[in-house]
Amino acid sequence: MNLIILALIIFSIATLMTMTGRGGGNFYVLALVLSGLSMHQSASTGQFILFVSSISATLIFGRGRKVEWKLVLIIGSITALSAFFGGFFAQYFSGKVLKFVFSFFLLMASLLMLRPIKERKVVAEKKFGIWHLKSNSNEYQINLMLALPLIVATGFGAGMVGISGGSFLVPLMVLAFGVPMDLAVGTSTTMVAGTALMGFVGHLVTGDVIPTTAIVLAIAAAIGGVIGGTFAIKTKPKVLKSLFALTTLAASIVMIFNAIISK
C-alpha cells in the first residue's frame, strides 16, 4: 500500500479512535496488517504510532480537565510495565496466534461496553483495599484486590498484540469503577501513552521496526490525535460509549476473519 494513502488512513483512525480513549492502537495494527506488514512489524509500528498520537491527545484532554492524574500515576504505571513484558514475549508466539488474541480482546471489550451502565453506590466508610476518589462533582471507588490483576493482564496483553490497552481500560474504569465516560476517555488516553511506549520498547529489542514508515505514520496520527481529542471534549458521554462499543466490535470481526484466512 502507498505510504501516503496509509498515512491518511492512520490520520482518520487517530481522529476517530482518540474520541473513544483507545488512541486507535487496535485499528493501527489492523490497517498495518492489511497493508502487507507482518503481525510482529504491525504490532511494533502500531505501538510507536499510538504513543505519539496519545501524547498529542493528552495535551488536549489535560487542558480540558478530562484526566484523572491519580489513576494515570498508579494504574498507568502498572499497565505500562506489564506492556513491556508483553511486547518482549510476543516474539515467542506466531502471528496467527497473536491475531486471535487480538480479536478476543476486542470482542470482549465491545460486549462489555454494550451493556448499560448501572448506578454504583459509594460506601463512605474506609475499608482495606478500597480506594476512594473524587474528581470535580463525581465520586467513585476502586477495589484494588480486583483491579490490580485485571490491570496487569490488560497491560501484558496490550503490549503483546500491539494495542493500546484502552480497549479494556475504558470498560474497566466505566463499568467496574464508576468513572464518568468522558473522564475515562481522557484518563485512558494518557495511560495509553505509557503503555504504548513500554510495549514499543519491548518490540524494539526484537528489531521488528521499520523507522521511516513508523515516523511518517506517527506524524499523521499526532495530528489526528489533536483533532480527535478536541471533538471528544465536546461530545456527549453516551455517544462516546456507543462509538467505543461499535468500533471495537467492527475491528474484532475484521481481525477474526483476517486470522482465519491467513496462513
C-alpha positions as YAML, in Angstrom:
chain: A
units: angstrom
residues:
- id: 1
  name: MET
  ca: [0.00, 0.00, 0.00]
- id: 2
  name: ASN
  ca: [1.24, 3.52, -0.84]
- id: 3
  name: LEU
  ca: [2.69, 5.21, 2.26]
- id: 4
  name: ILE
  ca: [0.71, 8.44, 1.69]
- id: 5
  name: ILE
  ca: [-2.57, 6.54, 1.45]
- id: 6
  name: LEU
  ca: [-1.67, 4.56, 4.58]
- id: 7
  name: ALA
  ca: [-0.84, 7.84, 6.39]
- id: 8
  name: LEU
  ca: [-4.29, 9.23, 5.51]
- id: 9
  name: ILE
  ca: [-5.90, 6.06, 6.86]
- id: 10
  name: ILE
  ca: [-3.86, 6.33, 10.08]
- id: 11
  name: PHE
  ca: [-4.84, 10.01, 10.42]
- id: 12
  name: SER
  ca: [-8.54, 9.11, 10.10]
- id: 13
  name: ILE
  ca: [-8.20, 6.30, 12.62]
- id: 14
  name: ALA
  ca: [-6.40, 8.56, 15.11]
- id: 15
  name: THR
  ca: [-9.09, 11.23, 14.84]
- id: 16
  name: LEU
  ca: [-11.95, 8.78, 15.42]
- id: 17
  name: MET
  ca: [-10.33, 6.46, 17.96]
- id: 18
  name: THR
  ca: [-8.92, 9.20, 20.19]
- id: 19
  name: MET
  ca: [-12.55, 10.12, 20.86]
- id: 20
  name: THR
  ca: [-13.05, 6.70, 22.48]
- id: 21
  name: GLY
  ca: [-9.99, 6.73, 24.76]
- id: 22
  name: ARG
  ca: [-8.17, 3.94, 22.94]
- id: 23
  name: GLY
  ca: [-5.96, 6.13, 20.78]
- id: 24
  name: GLY
  ca: [-6.52, 3.75, 17.86]
- id: 25
  name: GLY
  ca: [-3.93, 1.06, 18.59]
- id: 26
  name: ASN
  ca: [-6.22, -1.80, 17.57]
- id: 27
  name: PHE
  ca: [-7.11, -0.19, 14.26]
- id: 28
  name: TYR
  ca: [-3.50, 0.82, 13.59]
- id: 29
  name: VAL
  ca: [-2.44, -2.81, 13.82]
- id: 30
  name: LEU
  ca: [-5.36, -3.87, 11.63]
- id: 31
  name: ALA
  ca: [-4.51, -1.29, 8.96]
- id: 32
  name: LEU
  ca: [-0.82, -2.21, 9.01]
- id: 33
  name: VAL
  ca: [-1.55, -5.93, 8.73]
- id: 34
  name: LEU
  ca: [-3.90, -5.37, 5.79]
- id: 35
  name: SER
  ca: [-1.24, -3.17, 4.14]
- id: 36
  name: GLY
  ca: [1.11, -6.14, 3.97]
- id: 37
  name: LEU
  ca: [3.28, -5.91, 7.10]
- id: 38
  name: SER
  ca: [3.77, -8.96, 9.28]
- id: 39
  name: MET
  ca: [1.88, -9.16, 12.58]
- id: 40
  name: HIS
  ca: [5.07, -8.54, 14.57]
- id: 41
  name: GLN
  ca: [6.03, -5.50, 12.44]
- id: 42
  name: SER
  ca: [2.48, -4.18, 12.67]
- id: 43
  name: ALA
  ca: [2.42, -4.58, 16.46]
- id: 44
  name: SER
  ca: [5.71, -2.73, 16.99]
- id: 45
  name: THR
  ca: [4.96, 0.05, 14.47]
- id: 46
  name: GLY
  ca: [1.43, 0.39, 15.86]
- id: 47
  name: GLN
  ca: [2.78, 0.91, 19.37]
- id: 48
  name: PHE
  ca: [5.05, 3.75, 18.24]
- id: 49
  name: ILE
  ca: [2.25, 5.45, 16.29]
- id: 50
  name: LEU
  ca: [-0.02, 5.04, 19.29]
- id: 51
  name: PHE
  ca: [2.48, 6.62, 21.67]
- id: 52
  name: VAL
  ca: [2.84, 9.75, 19.54]
- id: 53
  name: SER
  ca: [-0.91, 10.17, 18.92]
- id: 54
  name: SER
  ca: [-1.73, 9.63, 22.61]
- id: 55
  name: ILE
  ca: [0.76, 12.26, 23.75]
- id: 56
  name: SER
  ca: [-0.76, 14.81, 21.38]
- id: 57
  name: ALA
  ca: [-4.31, 13.97, 22.51]
- id: 58
  name: THR
  ca: [-3.29, 14.12, 26.19]
- id: 59
  name: LEU
  ca: [-2.36, 17.79, 25.77]
- id: 60
  name: ILE
  ca: [-5.95, 18.47, 24.70]
- id: 61
  name: PHE
  ca: [-7.62, 16.34, 27.39]
- id: 62
  name: GLY
  ca: [-5.38, 17.78, 30.11]
- id: 63
  name: ARG
  ca: [-6.28, 21.33, 29.14]
- id: 64
  name: GLY
  ca: [-9.98, 20.37, 29.24]
- id: 65
  name: ARG
  ca: [-9.60, 18.78, 32.72]
- id: 66
  name: LYS
  ca: [-10.64, 15.36, 31.44]
- id: 67
  name: VAL
  ca: [-7.75, 13.44, 33.02]
- id: 68
  name: GLU
  ca: [-7.71, 11.81, 36.48]
- id: 69
  name: TRP
  ca: [-3.99, 12.02, 37.20]
- id: 70
  name: LYS
  ca: [-4.09, 9.76, 40.28]
- id: 71
  name: LEU
  ca: [-5.39, 6.89, 38.13]
- id: 72
  name: VAL
  ca: [-2.79, 7.67, 35.49]
- id: 73
  name: LEU
  ca: [0.03, 7.51, 38.02]
- id: 74
  name: ILE
  ca: [-0.96, 4.25, 39.74]
- id: 75
  name: ILE
  ca: [-2.84, 2.23, 37.11]
- id: 76
  name: GLY
  ca: [-0.88, 3.67, 34.21]
- id: 77
  name: SER
  ca: [2.47, 2.71, 35.72]
- id: 78
  name: ILE
  ca: [1.42, -0.89, 36.32]
- id: 79
  name: THR
  ca: [-0.10, -1.20, 32.85]
- id: 80
  name: ALA
  ca: [2.99, 0.27, 31.17]
- id: 81
  name: LEU
  ca: [5.35, -2.13, 32.97]
- id: 82
  name: SER
  ca: [3.16, -5.10, 32.06]
- id: 83
  name: ALA
  ca: [3.06, -3.92, 28.43]
- id: 84
  name: PHE
  ca: [6.85, -4.03, 28.24]
- id: 85
  name: PHE
  ca: [6.91, -7.72, 29.12]
- id: 86
  name: GLY
  ca: [4.01, -8.38, 26.77]
- id: 87
  name: GLY
  ca: [5.88, -6.73, 23.90]
- id: 88
  name: PHE
  ca: [9.05, -8.68, 24.68]
- id: 89
  name: PHE
  ca: [7.39, -12.11, 24.94]
- id: 90
  name: ALA
  ca: [5.38, -11.57, 21.74]
- id: 91
  name: GLN
  ca: [8.32, -12.98, 19.75]
- id: 92
  name: TYR
  ca: [7.58, -16.45, 21.13]
- id: 93
  name: PHE
  ca: [4.11, -16.60, 19.56]
- id: 94
  name: SER
  ca: [3.14, -16.93, 15.90]
- id: 95
  name: GLY
  ca: [1.42, -14.09, 14.06]
- id: 96
  name: LYS
  ca: [-1.75, -16.18, 13.74]
- id: 97
  name: VAL
  ca: [-1.94, -16.74, 17.48]
- id: 98
  name: LEU
  ca: [-1.46, -13.01, 18.12]
- id: 99
  name: LYS
  ca: [-4.31, -12.20, 15.72]
- id: 100
  name: PHE
  ca: [-6.71, -14.45, 17.62]
- id: 101
  name: VAL
  ca: [-5.58, -12.98, 20.97]
- id: 102
  name: PHE
  ca: [-6.06, -9.51, 19.49]
- id: 103
  name: SER
  ca: [-9.58, -10.43, 18.30]
- id: 104
  name: PHE
  ca: [-10.55, -11.85, 21.68]
- id: 105
  name: PHE
  ca: [-9.51, -8.65, 23.47]
- id: 106
  name: LEU
  ca: [-11.58, -6.51, 21.13]
- id: 107
  name: LEU
  ca: [-14.66, -8.74, 21.19]
- id: 108
  name: MET
  ca: [-14.78, -8.81, 24.99]
- id: 109
  name: ALA
  ca: [-14.32, -5.04, 25.23]
- id: 110
  name: SER
  ca: [-17.14, -4.31, 22.77]
- id: 111
  name: LEU
  ca: [-19.58, -6.67, 24.53]
- id: 112
  name: LEU
  ca: [-18.81, -5.11, 27.90]
- id: 113
  name: MET
  ca: [-19.44, -1.59, 26.65]
- id: 114
  name: LEU
  ca: [-22.75, -2.52, 25.00]
- id: 115
  name: ARG
  ca: [-24.10, -3.19, 28.48]
- id: 116
  name: PRO
  ca: [-26.00, -0.35, 30.19]
- id: 117
  name: ILE
  ca: [-24.18, 1.42, 32.99]
- id: 118
  name: LYS
  ca: [-25.64, 0.76, 36.43]
- id: 119
  name: GLU
  ca: [-25.50, 3.46, 39.06]
- id: 120
  name: ARG
  ca: [-22.96, 2.49, 41.71]
- id: 121
  name: LYS
  ca: [-23.31, 3.32, 45.38]
- id: 122
  name: VAL
  ca: [-20.21, 4.76, 47.00]
- id: 123
  name: VAL
  ca: [-19.57, 3.47, 50.53]
- id: 124
  name: ALA
  ca: [-18.39, 6.30, 52.78]
- id: 125
  name: GLU
  ca: [-16.55, 4.16, 55.35]
- id: 126
  name: LYS
  ca: [-12.94, 3.23, 54.71]
- id: 127
  name: LYS
  ca: [-12.15, -0.42, 54.00]
- id: 128
  name: PHE
  ca: [-8.88, -2.21, 53.28]
- id: 129
  name: GLY
  ca: [-8.20, -2.43, 49.54]
- id: 130
  name: ILE
  ca: [-10.84, 0.17, 48.62]
- id: 131
  name: TRP
  ca: [-9.54, 3.38, 47.03]
- id: 132
  name: HIS
  ca: [-11.90, 6.38, 47.18]
- id: 133
  name: LEU
  ca: [-11.53, 9.12, 44.56]
- id: 134
  name: LYS
  ca: [-13.23, 12.42, 43.83]
- id: 135
  name: SER
  ca: [-12.99, 14.31, 40.54]
- id: 136
  name: ASN
  ca: [-14.91, 17.55, 40.09]
- id: 137
  name: SER
  ca: [-18.50, 16.64, 41.11]
- id: 138
  name: ASN
  ca: [-18.00, 12.87, 40.71]
- id: 139
  name: GLU
  ca: [-17.11, 10.35, 43.43]
- id: 140
  name: TYR
  ca: [-16.19, 6.71, 42.90]
- id: 141
  name: GLN
  ca: [-14.24, 3.86, 44.47]
- id: 142
  name: ILE
  ca: [-11.89, 1.16, 43.24]
- id: 143
  name: ASN
  ca: [-11.50, -2.35, 44.64]
- id: 144
  name: LEU
  ca: [-7.73, -2.77, 44.33]
- id: 145
  name: MET
  ca: [-7.81, -6.53, 45.01]
- id: 146
  name: LEU
  ca: [-9.94, -6.99, 41.91]
- id: 147
  name: ALA
  ca: [-8.46, -4.19, 39.83]
- id: 148
  name: LEU
  ca: [-4.74, -4.96, 40.07]
- id: 149
  name: PRO
  ca: [-4.82, -8.45, 38.45]
- id: 150
  name: LEU
  ca: [-7.06, -7.13, 35.66]
- id: 151
  name: ILE
  ca: [-4.75, -4.18, 35.06]
- id: 152
  name: VAL
  ca: [-1.65, -6.39, 34.85]
- id: 153
  name: ALA
  ca: [-3.40, -8.75, 32.40]
- id: 154
  name: THR
  ca: [-4.58, -5.81, 30.30]
- id: 155
  name: GLY
  ca: [-1.10, -4.30, 30.04]
- id: 156
  name: PHE
  ca: [0.56, -7.62, 29.19]
- id: 157
  name: GLY
  ca: [-1.97, -8.49, 26.51]
- id: 158
  name: ALA
  ca: [-1.90, -4.99, 25.06]
- id: 159
  name: GLY
  ca: [1.88, -4.99, 24.75]
- id: 160
  name: MET
  ca: [1.89, -8.46, 23.20]
- id: 161
  name: VAL
  ca: [-0.54, -7.72, 20.36]
- id: 162
  name: GLY
  ca: [0.29, -4.04, 19.85]
- id: 163
  name: ILE
  ca: [-2.97, -2.49, 21.04]
- id: 164
  name: SER
  ca: [-3.36, 0.45, 23.37]
- id: 165
  name: GLY
  ca: [-4.88, -1.24, 26.40]
- id: 166
  name: GLY
  ca: [-7.60, 1.40, 26.30]
- id: 167
  name: SER
  ca: [-9.90, -1.23, 24.85]
- id: 168
  name: PHE
  ca: [-10.08, -2.69, 28.35]
- id: 169
  name: LEU
  ca: [-9.06, 0.28, 30.48]
- id: 170
  name: VAL
  ca: [-12.12, 2.28, 29.44]
- id: 171
  name: PRO
  ca: [-14.65, -0.51, 30.22]
- id: 172
  name: LEU
  ca: [-12.77, -1.22, 33.45]
- id: 173
  name: MET
  ca: [-12.99, 2.39, 34.62]
- id: 174
  name: VAL
  ca: [-16.58, 2.95, 33.47]
- id: 175
  name: LEU
  ca: [-18.22, -0.36, 34.40]
- id: 176
  name: ALA
  ca: [-16.12, -1.51, 37.38]
- id: 177
  name: PHE
  ca: [-15.03, 1.79, 38.95]
- id: 178
  name: GLY
  ca: [-17.89, 4.11, 38.06]
- id: 179
  name: VAL
  ca: [-15.67, 6.70, 36.36]
- id: 180
  name: PRO
  ca: [-17.68, 9.03, 34.05]
- id: 181
  name: MET
  ca: [-17.22, 8.15, 30.37]
- id: 182
  name: ASP
  ca: [-15.72, 11.49, 29.32]
- id: 183
  name: LEU
  ca: [-13.21, 11.38, 32.20]
- id: 184
  name: ALA
  ca: [-12.41, 7.72, 31.43]
- id: 185
  name: VAL
  ca: [-11.65, 8.60, 27.80]
- id: 186
  name: GLY
  ca: [-9.18, 11.33, 28.72]
- id: 187
  name: THR
  ca: [-7.58, 9.30, 31.51]
- id: 188
  name: SER
  ca: [-7.26, 6.20, 29.34]
- id: 189
  name: THR
  ca: [-5.64, 8.17, 26.53]
- id: 190
  name: THR
  ca: [-3.00, 9.43, 28.95]
- id: 191
  name: MET
  ca: [-2.37, 5.93, 30.29]
- id: 192
  name: VAL
  ca: [-2.17, 4.60, 26.75]
- id: 193
  name: ALA
  ca: [0.85, 6.78, 26.04]
- id: 194
  name: GLY
  ca: [2.87, 4.99, 28.73]
- id: 195
  name: THR
  ca: [1.57, 1.55, 27.78]
- id: 196
  name: ALA
  ca: [2.37, 2.11, 24.11]
- id: 197
  name: LEU
  ca: [5.88, 3.38, 24.86]
- id: 198
  name: MET
  ca: [6.77, 0.38, 27.01]
- id: 199
  name: GLY
  ca: [5.22, -2.05, 24.55]
- id: 200
  name: PHE
  ca: [7.17, -0.45, 21.72]
- id: 201
  name: VAL
  ca: [10.45, -0.71, 23.66]
- id: 202
  name: GLY
  ca: [9.72, -4.39, 24.25]
- id: 203
  name: HIS
  ca: [9.22, -4.91, 20.50]
- id: 204
  name: LEU
  ca: [12.24, -2.73, 19.66]
- id: 205
  name: VAL
  ca: [14.53, -5.20, 21.41]
- id: 206
  name: THR
  ca: [13.49, -7.82, 18.83]
- id: 207
  name: GLY
  ca: [14.14, -5.49, 15.85]
- id: 208
  name: ASP
  ca: [10.62, -5.57, 14.36]
- id: 209
  name: VAL
  ca: [10.53, -1.84, 13.49]
- id: 210
  name: ILE
  ca: [10.63, -0.01, 10.11]
- id: 211
  name: PRO
  ca: [11.84, 3.51, 11.11]
- id: 212
  name: THR
  ca: [10.80, 5.52, 8.02]
- id: 213
  name: THR
  ca: [7.30, 4.07, 7.92]
- id: 214
  name: ALA
  ca: [6.83, 4.47, 11.67]
- id: 215
  name: ILE
  ca: [7.87, 8.16, 11.70]
- id: 216
  name: VAL
  ca: [5.67, 9.18, 8.74]
- id: 217
  name: LEU
  ca: [2.62, 7.41, 10.16]
- id: 218
  name: ALA
  ca: [3.27, 8.77, 13.66]
- id: 219
  name: ILE
  ca: [3.16, 12.35, 12.37]
- id: 220
  name: ALA
  ca: [-0.20, 11.68, 10.70]
- id: 221
  name: ALA
  ca: [-1.51, 10.08, 13.91]
- id: 222
  name: ALA
  ca: [-0.34, 13.02, 16.06]
- id: 223
  name: ILE
  ca: [-2.39, 15.46, 14.00]
- id: 224
  name: GLY
  ca: [-5.39, 13.15, 14.20]
- id: 225
  name: GLY
  ca: [-4.93, 12.83, 17.96]
- id: 226
  name: VAL
  ca: [-5.22, 16.58, 18.47]
- id: 227
  name: ILE
  ca: [-8.37, 16.81, 16.34]
- id: 228
  name: GLY
  ca: [-9.94, 13.73, 17.96]
- id: 229
  name: GLY
  ca: [-9.26, 14.97, 21.46]
- id: 230
  name: THR
  ca: [-10.87, 18.31, 20.67]
- id: 231
  name: PHE
  ca: [-14.03, 16.59, 19.38]
- id: 232
  name: ALA
  ca: [-14.17, 14.21, 22.36]
- id: 233
  name: ILE
  ca: [-14.36, 17.05, 24.88]
- id: 234
  name: LYS
  ca: [-17.41, 18.42, 23.07]
- id: 235
  name: THR
  ca: [-19.19, 15.06, 22.61]
- id: 236
  name: LYS
  ca: [-21.83, 13.61, 24.99]
- id: 237
  name: PRO
  ca: [-20.66, 10.63, 27.14]
- id: 238
  name: LYS
  ca: [-23.45, 8.34, 25.83]
- id: 239
  name: VAL
  ca: [-22.31, 8.96, 22.27]
- id: 240
  name: LEU
  ca: [-18.70, 8.24, 23.22]
- id: 241
  name: LYS
  ca: [-19.73, 4.95, 24.87]
- id: 242
  name: SER
  ca: [-21.71, 3.77, 21.84]
- id: 243
  name: LEU
  ca: [-18.91, 4.79, 19.49]
- id: 244
  name: PHE
  ca: [-16.43, 2.84, 21.59]
- id: 245
  name: ALA
  ca: [-18.51, -0.35, 21.57]
- id: 246
  name: LEU
  ca: [-19.40, -0.36, 17.87]
- id: 247
  name: THR
  ca: [-15.94, 0.47, 16.52]
- id: 248
  name: THR
  ca: [-14.34, -2.13, 18.77]
- id: 249
  name: LEU
  ca: [-16.82, -4.79, 17.64]
- id: 250
  name: ALA
  ca: [-16.11, -3.96, 13.99]
- id: 251
  name: ALA
  ca: [-12.35, -4.29, 14.49]
- id: 252
  name: SER
  ca: [-12.80, -7.64, 16.24]
- id: 253
  name: ILE
  ca: [-14.86, -9.12, 13.42]
- id: 254
  name: VAL
  ca: [-12.45, -7.97, 10.70]
- id: 255
  name: MET
  ca: [-9.39, -9.30, 12.54]
- id: 256
  name: ILE
  ca: [-11.02, -12.68, 13.24]
- id: 257
  name: PHE
  ca: [-11.73, -13.03, 9.53]
- id: 258
  name: ASN
  ca: [-8.17, -12.00, 8.71]
- id: 259
  name: ALA
  ca: [-6.77, -14.57, 11.16]
- id: 260
  name: ILE
  ca: [-8.90, -17.36, 9.69]
- id: 261
  name: ILE
  ca: [-7.84, -16.78, 6.08]
- id: 262
  name: SER
  ca: [-4.15, -16.15, 6.86]
- id: 263
  name: LYS
  ca: [-1.65, -18.97, 6.57]
...
